[in-house]
């Protein structure tokens, strides 16, 4: 594998929510790095702070302490180098805009010519398989198609890191499988760095080059697991591999240990 420089660096990240009923330590001490071009999945017990972590990484939430760096520069607010795709895709789309209008919207803040903007929008819509629906409105589309619009909007922005927060949790199993393959295709063809949070263990192993297993709250990185499956994967043969079963069983066991408090922070 070619050497890839560090793109995202997280050191001793900590987040405490202040409350009149007492402070709540959501993230205890998280450190990890992500190389350019990687697809890294994050899993952990329910309520361990996965979404809080992503918001801190994306500059949407200020950490209590610690460091987040993108390309060697501290992230102190929303970064133009990142795009976020949320689970609640319906709320992130504007119902009065067409598919094309929704995808184009963030690009209006960039200094691009009309021709450049049109090219990026058309390319992104085609990449997610929605060229035929470019003039439709979100309310005319299925849930899976709406999430494709959200993904198209993110990749049209040309981010260095695509952050995805349980993006397929609300769709059916078949649609989820199709969207998983779409993410892998976009990652492979466009060399996009992807940080993908999921509660689905099988999904994390199928998608990821690495899986970060988080502990229970207050959270730390319990394990940084390399997924040594073939780069070319498909929903049938890959999931039938003995190694796939070994990896997903290992991750499942780690999460169960975290739930039971059988792990100790370093």
N, C-alpha and C positions, 0 to 999 in steps of 0.2 A: 504494500500500500504506500502511495507517495506521501511524503511528509507534508502535513498541513499545519499552518501556523495557528496559534491560539487566537480565536475570534472573540470569545466571551469568557471572562474570568470572574468568578465569584469567590470572595474570601471572607470567611467568618461573618456571613450575613445573619443578622438577628432582627426580629420584629416583635415588638411588644405593643399590644393594644392597651391603652390606658382607659380605666373605667372607674366610676365612683364605687363600684363593688369590688375593686381590686384589679390590679393589672393582670392581663392575660398574655403569656409568652407563647405566641403562635409558632415562631421559628426560633430555635435555640442557637444553632451554629452550623450554617451550611457553607461548604466550600466545594467547588468543582470548576473544571474548565471545559470548554467546548471548542473544537477545532473547526476551521472553515470547511464547509461542505458536509458536515456530519448531520446525521439524523439521530437525535438523542431522545429517548422516551423517559418520562418520569412517572413512577407509580408509588403508591403508599397507602396506608390505612385511611379510611374515610375520616375527614376532619383533621388531617395532619398538616394542612396548610399549603397544599399544592397551588391553589389559586392565589393565595397571598404571595407565595414565592414568585409566580409569574408576573404579578402586578409590580413587585419590586424590581424584577429583571427588566421589565418594559418601561420602567420609569413612571408608572402610574401610581405608585405608592412609595413613600419614602421609608427606607429601612431605619430601624432604631440605631443600628451600628453595622459596621462591615462595609465591604466594597463590591460594587458591580462595575466592571470595565468592558467596554465594547471597542475593539481595535485599539486598546491601550488607553482609551479616554474614559474617565468616570461617567457613569450614567446618573444624571441628577434630575432628569425629567423625561417626558416622552421623547424617545429617540427616533429620528427619521430613518435610522438604519434597521428598525424593527417594524414588523406589522403583526397584529394580533387577530386571530380568528377565535371567537368565543363560542361556547356551547349554545347560547340562546341566539342563534342566527337570525330568527325572525325579528328580534328587537333591534338588530344592528342594520337592518335594511330599511330603506325609506319606501313605504308602499306606494307613494305617488310618483316615484321615479321608475323608469323601465330598468331592465337588467343592465343595459348599457349605461344608463344614467347613474345607477348605483356604483358600478365599477369605475366610472370616470370621476366620481365626486372627489376622492382624495387627491387626484392628480391636478385638480384646479389650483391647489396650493403650491404646485411646483412650477418652476419657470420653464415651461415647455411650449413649443408651437402647437397650434391646433393639429397639424399633421402628425407630429410626434405623439401627441396625446391619443389621437384616433388610432394610431398604429398599436400603441401599448394596450389600449382597451380591446381592440379586435383580437389581438394575439392572446390576451388573457382569457377572453370569453371562449375562443376556439380551443384553448388548452384544456379547459374544464368540460368541453363537450356541450356548450350551450349556444353555439352560433345560430342555431335554428330558433332560439328563444330570446334573442337580443332585444326585441321590441316588446316583450311581455313584461308584465308587472309581477312583483314577488308574490302577490296574493293569487296569481294564476298558476303558480308553480307548486310542485310537491315539496315536502320538507327537504329531501335530498337535493333537489335542484336549487332550492334557496341556499343551502349550505355551499353548493358549488359557486353560486354568485358571490358569497362572502369570501371564498377562497380566491376566485378570480380577482376580486377587488384588492386582496392582499398582494397577489403576485404581480398585478399591474403596477403596483407602487414600487416594485423592484427592491424589496428589502434585502439586507444582508442576512437577517435571521427572521424566519417565519415562526411565530409563537402560536401554538394551538392549544386551547384550554378545553379539553374533553369535547372536541368539536362534533363527535358522532354519537354522543350519548342519547340523543333524542330521536334517532332514526331506526328503522327496522334493520334486521340482521343482514338481508341481502343488500340493501342500500349501503349499510356500513361497510360491507366487504368491498363494494365498488369504490367507495370513497377512500378506503385504505389503499387500494391499488392506485387510485388517482394521486394520492400523496407520494407514494413511492415513485410513480412515474415522473411527477414534477421534480422531486428531489434528484432523481437520476439524470433527467434530461436537462434541467436548468441549473443544476449544481447549487440549489438553494439549501442553506443551513436551516434545519428544522428542529425546534424544541417542542416536543409533543407530550402534553400531560393527558393521562388516561387513567380510569379506574379499572380498565379491562386488561387483565394480565396477558391473555393470549394476544391481544392487539399490540401490546408493548413489545413482545418478543417477535411478532411477525413484522412489525414496522422498523424497529430500531436497530442501529449498529451498536448502541449501548443502551442499557437500562439503568437509570438511577433509582434505587429503592430507598424511599424515605422512611424514617422511623415514625413512631407516633409522636404527637405534639408533647413538648417543644421539639421541633424537628431538626434532625441532622441527616446526612447522607449515610445510610446504613450499609449500602453496598453500591459499587460502581461496576456493573456487570457488562462484559463484552459479549455481544451476541455473535457467535461464530457460525452463523448459518450462511449458505451461499448468497452472494449479492443478488442474483436473480431468483425471485420468489413468486409463488402463486398460491392461491387460497387452498388448493387441494393437495398438491404434492409436498409443499413446504410444511403444512400443518400435520402431514402424515409422517414426517421424519422423526425417528427416535430422538434425535438431538433436540428437536423442537419441544417434544414432551419433557425431556430432561430439564431444559431451560425454564419452561413455564412452571414446572413443578418446583424448581429451585426458588423462583421468584415468589410463588404462592407461599412456600414455606417461610421465606424471609418476612413476608407481610404478616403471616399468622404469628410469628415470633414477636414481631413488633407490637401487635395487638395485645399479646400476653405480657408485654414488658420484659421479654427474655433477651433483650439486647442492651448493651451498655455503650454509651457515647464514648468516643476516643478522647 
